[in-house]
Structure formats: C-alpha cells, structure tokens
Amino acid sequence: MILSAPFPRVRRLVIASLVLLAAGCQATDTGRVSVPALPAWRAPAQSGIVTWEQVAAGVQQHAPGAQLVTSDATFTALSADFARELVAWTRVFLWHQNKEARGFRWTAESLDCDKFAKAFTLAAELAAARAGVHAQPLALRISVWQVSAFGGVPAMPAGQNGHALVALVTDAGILIVEPQSGTVATFADYPNRAEVWRVVIGG
C-alpha cells in the first residue's frame, strides 16, 4: 500500500501501528499507552512437529463434525507457560486498555469477536516467528454456538448465537480463551465445548 503526500496524518498513524509490537506501546492520536512487550516463545515440553492428519484427528475427537480450515501443513503445540503469558499480555493489549487506546473496543463487524480472536492468535504466531519456529502454532480460532454464557459474553438466542473465540493446544492440555475478557478455562470445563462448528488455524 502506498500513501501519498496529501495524507500525512494517516501515514503517521500507519507507521506507528507497524512498530506497535516492537515498540511495546499502542499509538493513538493523543499519545501513547504503554503495554508490555510481546512474550517470548517457549517451546512445549514435548517438542516436535504435528502433522495435518494429527490435527484433523484431534479436531474430530474434540469437536465431531466441525469444519477445519487451514492452509498450513505442519504445526506445533504451545507451552502452557507461554500460553499463560500470552493471555496475560493480551488482557492488557486487547482488553484492560481498550477503553483508552482509541478504537480498541468491540465494534460491530470491524472489531467484533472474530477479530479479537484473530488478533490473539496472530500474537502467538508473531512470537513463534520471532523465535524462528518453522511450524504453525496451534492457536485456533473456533466458532461456536453461544448456548451458555462464558467469559463475559452472554448466551444468545438460536439463530443469532454464532461466536468466535480461541483454543490453545498446549503441552498441558487444551485451553479455551475468551479474548474479549481474558477468561480462561480448560476444554473440559468450557460450557460450549459441544457447540464447536468451525476451527481455523492460521490464515
């Protein structure tokens, strides 16, 4: 994308957003809001490549009939320690300061549930890339029917209850994360675990 001279303020904001993670702050048009640096990737205890076939089998085991969408072929679990650090970082970056950092609040279509999930999983991917990991982290964007309330998101009526959040496959099991609040549960304790209908990895 090329920004021409008539849009200097737009150029400044775009450049500021590009250095967001490296600088450790959220740029706004009124100043800066400090956030911690993106946590460093930690290899899982059982390191090794996970194949597409293994991922597909795992999805069908935990979410029978769910659609799996990915363009990657090799995957890796996350360490539970890294997952916890990532959740803590995201609570600051996406939630606690979103009332101060301009635009970082739920906004229909442009920053709704699937965008919060995408931002969370992208952070995991950036940390892996920075560490030179040659596999797609198993930070999944899952779509569910929000039959039961979870993480501050209420139950919704049938026909209007599609919702997106995050599943992290770690060396200590699967964690479900509501990225809009930072709430975490094990898969076994997640109330909508039987309502997963799509799983997206990467992309």
C-alpha positions as CSV (number, residue, x, y, z in Angstrom):
1,M,0.0,0.0,0.0
2,I,1.3,3.5,-0.9
3,L,0.2,6.5,1.0
4,S,0.7,9.7,-0.9
5,A,1.6,13.2,0.4
6,P,-1.9,14.6,0.9
7,F,-2.4,12.2,3.9
8,P,0.4,12.9,6.3
9,R,-1.6,12.2,9.4
10,V,-2.8,8.8,8.0
11,R,0.8,8.0,7.2
12,R,1.9,8.7,10.7
13,L,-0.7,6.5,12.2
14,V,0.0,3.6,9.8
15,I,3.7,3.8,10.5
16,A,3.1,4.0,14.2
17,S,0.9,0.9,14.1
18,L,3.6,-1.0,12.2
19,V,6.0,-0.6,15.1
20,L,3.4,-1.4,17.7
21,L,4.7,-4.7,18.9
22,A,8.4,-3.9,18.6
23,A,8.0,-0.6,20.5
24,G,5.8,-2.1,23.2
25,C,3.1,0.6,23.0
26,Q,-0.2,1.4,21.4
27,A,0.0,4.5,19.4
28,T,-3.1,6.8,19.4
29,D,-3.7,10.3,18.1
30,T,-3.4,11.7,21.6
31,G,-0.3,10.0,22.8
32,R,1.0,6.5,23.8
33,V,-0.4,3.9,26.1
34,S,2.4,1.6,27.3
35,V,1.9,-2.2,27.2
36,P,4.3,-5.0,28.0
37,A,6.5,-6.4,25.2
38,L,5.1,-9.5,23.4
39,P,6.1,-12.5,25.5
40,A,8.9,-14.7,24.1
41,W,8.0,-18.0,22.6
42,R,8.7,-21.1,24.8
43,A,9.0,-24.5,23.2
44,P,6.5,-27.1,24.6
45,A,7.8,-29.8,26.8
46,Q,7.0,-32.4,24.2
47,S,8.5,-30.6,21.2
48,G,8.0,-31.9,17.7
49,I,6.1,-31.4,14.6
50,V,2.4,-32.2,14.5
51,T,1.0,-33.2,11.1
52,W,-2.2,-32.0,9.4
53,E,-3.6,-35.6,9.8
54,Q,-3.0,-35.5,13.5
55,V,-4.6,-32.0,13.8
56,A,-7.6,-33.2,11.8
57,A,-8.0,-36.3,14.0
58,G,-7.8,-34.1,17.1
59,V,-10.4,-31.8,15.9
60,Q,-12.8,-34.6,15.1
61,Q,-12.1,-36.1,18.5
62,H,-13.0,-33.0,20.4
63,A,-15.4,-31.3,18.0
64,P,-17.1,-34.1,15.9
65,G,-18.3,-32.7,12.6
66,A,-16.6,-29.3,12.9
67,Q,-15.1,-27.8,9.8
68,L,-11.3,-27.5,9.8
69,V,-9.8,-24.6,7.8
70,T,-6.1,-24.2,7.4
71,S,-3.5,-23.6,4.7
72,D,-0.6,-25.0,6.7
73,A,0.9,-28.4,6.8
74,T,3.0,-28.6,9.9
75,F,2.0,-27.5,13.4
76,T,3.3,-27.2,17.0
77,A,1.7,-27.1,20.4
78,L,2.3,-24.2,22.7
79,S,4.0,-24.5,26.1
80,A,1.5,-23.9,28.9
81,D,3.8,-21.3,30.4
82,F,3.9,-19.3,27.1
83,A,0.1,-19.7,26.8
84,R,-0.4,-18.1,30.3
85,E,2.0,-15.3,29.5
86,L,0.2,-14.7,26.2
87,V,-3.2,-14.5,27.9
88,A,-1.8,-12.0,30.4
89,W,-0.3,-9.9,27.7
90,T,-3.5,-9.9,25.7
91,R,-5.5,-8.9,28.7
92,V,-3.6,-5.7,28.7
93,F,-3.3,-5.2,24.9
94,L,-6.9,-6.1,23.9
95,W,-8.9,-5.6,27.0
96,H,-7.9,-3.5,30.0
97,Q,-6.6,-0.6,28.0
98,N,-9.1,-0.8,25.1
99,K,-11.1,2.0,26.7
100,E,-8.1,4.2,26.5
101,A,-6.4,3.1,23.2
102,R,-8.6,4.6,20.5
103,G,-10.6,2.0,18.6
104,F,-9.7,-1.0,20.8
105,R,-13.2,-1.8,21.9
106,W,-15.9,-4.1,20.5
107,T,-17.1,-2.6,17.2
108,A,-19.7,-4.4,15.0
109,E,-18.0,-6.1,12.1
110,S,-14.7,-4.3,12.2
111,L,-13.6,-5.3,15.7
112,D,-16.0,-8.0,16.8
113,C,-15.5,-11.4,18.3
114,D,-13.7,-13.0,15.3
115,K,-11.3,-10.0,15.1
116,F,-10.4,-10.3,18.8
117,A,-9.7,-14.0,18.2
118,K,-7.6,-13.2,15.1
119,A,-5.6,-10.6,17.0
120,F,-4.9,-13.1,19.8
121,T,-3.8,-15.9,17.5
122,L,-1.7,-13.5,15.4
123,A,0.2,-12.6,18.6
124,A,1.1,-16.3,19.1
125,E,2.2,-16.6,15.5
126,L,4.4,-13.4,15.7
127,A,6.1,-14.8,18.9
128,A,6.8,-18.1,17.1
129,A,8.1,-16.4,14.0
130,R,10.4,-14.2,16.1
131,A,11.8,-17.4,17.7
132,G,12.4,-19.0,14.3
133,V,9.8,-21.7,14.7
134,H,9.1,-23.4,11.4
135,A,5.6,-24.6,12.2
136,Q,2.1,-23.1,12.7
137,P,1.4,-22.6,16.4
138,L,-1.8,-24.5,17.5
139,A,-3.6,-21.3,18.5
140,L,-7.0,-21.9,17.0
141,R,-9.9,-19.6,16.2
142,I,-13.0,-21.6,17.0
143,S,-16.6,-20.8,16.1
144,V,-19.3,-22.0,18.5
145,W,-23.0,-21.6,19.1
146,Q,-23.1,-19.5,22.2
147,V,-25.6,-21.6,24.1
148,S,-24.2,-20.8,27.5
149,A,-22.5,-17.6,28.8
150,F,-18.7,-17.6,29.1
151,G,-16.1,-15.1,29.8
152,G,-18.4,-12.1,30.0
153,V,-20.2,-13.0,26.7
154,P,-23.8,-13.9,27.4
155,A,-25.8,-16.8,26.0
156,M,-27.6,-15.8,22.8
157,P,-30.8,-16.9,21.2
158,A,-30.7,-19.6,18.4
159,G,-30.1,-18.1,15.0
160,Q,-28.2,-15.2,16.5
161,N,-25.6,-17.0,18.6
162,G,-22.6,-17.6,16.4
163,H,-19.5,-16.6,18.4
164,A,-15.7,-16.8,17.9
165,L,-13.0,-17.3,20.5
166,V,-9.6,-19.1,20.9
167,A,-8.4,-22.6,21.7
168,L,-4.8,-23.1,22.6
169,V,-3.3,-26.6,22.3
170,T,-0.6,-26.7,25.0
171,D,1.7,-29.3,26.4
172,A,-0.7,-29.4,29.4
173,G,-3.9,-29.8,27.5
174,I,-6.4,-27.5,25.6
175,L,-7.3,-24.1,27.0
176,I,-10.2,-22.0,25.8
177,V,-9.7,-18.3,25.9
178,E,-12.3,-15.5,25.6
179,P,-10.0,-12.8,24.1
180,Q,-12.5,-10.1,24.8
181,S,-12.0,-10.6,28.6
182,G,-9.0,-12.8,29.1
183,T,-11.1,-15.5,30.7
184,V,-9.5,-19.0,30.5
185,A,-11.0,-22.5,31.0
186,T,-9.8,-26.0,30.3
187,F,-11.7,-27.6,27.4
188,A,-13.4,-30.0,29.8
189,D,-14.7,-27.0,31.8
190,Y,-15.8,-24.9,28.8
191,P,-19.6,-24.9,28.7
192,N,-19.9,-24.7,24.9
193,R,-17.4,-27.4,24.1
194,A,-20.2,-29.5,22.4
195,E,-21.1,-26.4,20.2
196,V,-17.9,-26.0,18.2
197,W,-18.7,-25.9,14.5
198,R,-15.6,-24.5,12.8
199,V,-11.9,-24.5,13.6
200,V,-9.5,-22.1,11.8
201,I,-5.7,-22.4,12.1
202,G,-3.5,-19.6,10.6
203,G,-4.6,-17.6,7.6
